[in-house]
Amino acid sequence: MAGKDSGRPSICPTLRYKDAKAAIRQLTAAFGFTEIAVYEDQDGSVAHAELGQGNGVVMLGSKGKGGRFDEAMQNGGVSGVYVVVADVDAHHRRAVEEGAEILVPPTDQDYGSRDYMARDLEGNVWSFGTYAPEVRG
């Protein structure tokens, strides 16, 4: 069973990209994700990739590969993902140095979080902050 006790996340956002290889480069270089796995099809497109950040994982792949999930996501819009990071300002500096589009600079929130917002190369919105929801079993 996935979840907190097993060391595996129980929720994994899954995104499709026109250029999944460029997305992987940006997510690792600008936003500090680490490659867990990248599987390519014979044509060199990304069939499936898993990138880690803390104890979370985002899964992604190339658009237009066929299959039920790709069909279901075909008309989907951009997505928004929130990622907990320990040092928002350092994380933001890295994103800026790598040329990421920053939508909102690091900001202290009324509820105690410090966060910023960026857009990836294909329009998905990524928020990075110190707020970490508590999961209760």
Rosetta blueprint (number, residue, H / E / L):
1 M L
2 A L
3 G E
4 K H
5 D H
6 S H
7 G L
8 R E
9 P L
10 S L
11 I L
12 C L
13 P L
14 T E
15 L E
16 R E
17 Y E
18 K L
19 D L
20 A H
21 K H
22 A H
23 A H
24 I H
25 R H
26 Q H
27 L H
28 T H
29 A H
30 A L
31 F L
32 G L
33 F L
34 T E
35 E E
36 I E
37 A E
38 V E
39 Y E
40 E E
41 D L
42 Q L
43 D L
44 G L
45 S L
46 V E
47 A E
48 H E
49 A E
50 E E
51 L E
52 G E
53 Q E
54 G L
55 N L
56 G E
57 V E
58 V E
59 M E
60 L E
61 G E
62 S E
63 K L
64 G L
65 K L
66 G L
67 G L
68 R H
69 F H
70 D H
71 E H
72 A H
73 M H
74 Q L
75 N L
76 G L
77 G L
78 V L
79 S L
80 G E
81 V E
82 Y E
83 V E
84 V E
85 V L
86 A L
87 D L
88 V H
89 D H
90 A H
91 H H
92 H H
93 R H
94 R H
95 A H
96 V H
97 E H
98 E L
99 G L
100 A L
101 E E
102 I E
103 L E
104 V E
105 P E
106 P E
107 T E
108 D E
109 Q L
110 D L
111 Y L
112 G L
113 S L
114 R E
115 D E
116 Y E
117 M E
118 A E
119 R E
120 D L
121 L L
122 E L
123 G L
124 N L
125 V E
126 W E
127 S E
128 F E
129 G E
130 T L
131 Y L
132 A L
133 P L
134 E L
135 V L
136 R L
137 G L
